[in-house]
Amino acid sequence: MRPEVKRIIDKIEELKRKAEEIEEEIMKIEEELSKMPQGYIELKWVYNKNKQKYYYYYYRDSSKRSIYLGHSIPPEFRKLLKKKQLKQRLKQLKKEKRIIEERIRTLKNELMNLL
């Protein structure tokens, strides 16, 4: 076997392992997200009587309803902050997986051209 063919095959195997690891992490995150409550926390601001900005939090769910939370987020709603972080991580992982899969296709094409 030629060295460049072996190098391409090794690289493909390495990328496949990495794609599998990413897929496992994606599945864990999706499972964790499915257990979390629906809705999100929104930061709003208004001017008070002295024309200074006043910030407060609202909880909004899938309907048009919202719940006033005040200046700080109560402990029972803190999970929703983690939910946002998990969604961002999930998006990043899916993008990485797409890039890896594209790289695998490119390497397979290179391999076919060498053979």
N, C-alpha and C positions, 0 to 999 in steps of 0.2 A: 504494500500500500504506500502510495506516495505521501510524503510528509504534509503537504498542503491539504490533502484529503483528510488525513487523520486530524489535523488541526481544526478543520471545519466541523468534522463530526464531534470532536470534543467540545467545541464551542456550542454546537447545537444542544448537546446533552446538558451542558452547564446552564444554558438559557431555559431549557425545559424544566430543570429542577427549580430554578428561580421562579418561573411562572407558576409551578405547583405550590410553592411556598406562598406566593402572593395570593393565589386562589384560596388557600386555606385561611389566610388572614381576612380576605374579603368575606368569606362565609361566616367567620366569627363575628365580624363587625355587623354584618346584616342581621345575624341572629340577635345580637345585643340591641340593635336599633329596633327590631320588631317587639322587644319586650318593654321599650320605653314608651311613656305617654305621648299622645299626639300633641301637636301645638308647638309654640315657640315663645320666647321672651323677646319683647320689643322695648327699646329704650326711647322714650319720648322726651321732648323738652318744650317748655312754654316760658313766657316771660311772666315774672311775678309783678306785684304792684310797683316795685322799685325799678322795673325794667331790667332785671337781672335774669339770666337763664336759670330755670328750675328744671331739674331732671327727675324723672320717675319711670318705673318699670310697669309694663303691662304683660299679662299672659294672654296669648291669643291661641284659640284652637281652630280647627278646620271650619267651624261655622263663623258667623260674623260677630260672635260674642267675644268679649274681652274681660279680664279681671284685673283690677287695679292692685298692684303689689307694693307700691310706695317707693321709698328711696333705696331700699336694699331688697335683694331677692331672698324670700323665705327658703329655709332648707328643703322643703318638699318640692320646690321648683328648680333646685340647683342641677338636677339630672338633665334638664333641658339644655343647660350650657354645655354639658358633656356631649349631648346629642349633636350639637352643631359641630363640635370638634371631630366627632366620629364620622359625620357626613363629609367633612372636608378630607379626612384621611381616606375614606372610601373612594372619593373622587380621584384622589392622587394615586391610589393603588390601581384603580381601573385604567388610568392613563398609562402607568408604568407597564401594566400587563399588555396593553395594546402595542406599546413600543417594542416590548420583548417579542410578541408574536410576529410583528412585522419584521424584526431582525431575523427571527428563525426562518421566515419565508424567504428572505433575501439570501441567507446562507444556504438554504436548500437549493435555490436556483443556481448559486455559484457552484455547489457540489455537482449538480446535474451537468453544468457546462464543462466541468473538469473531467467527468466520466465519459 
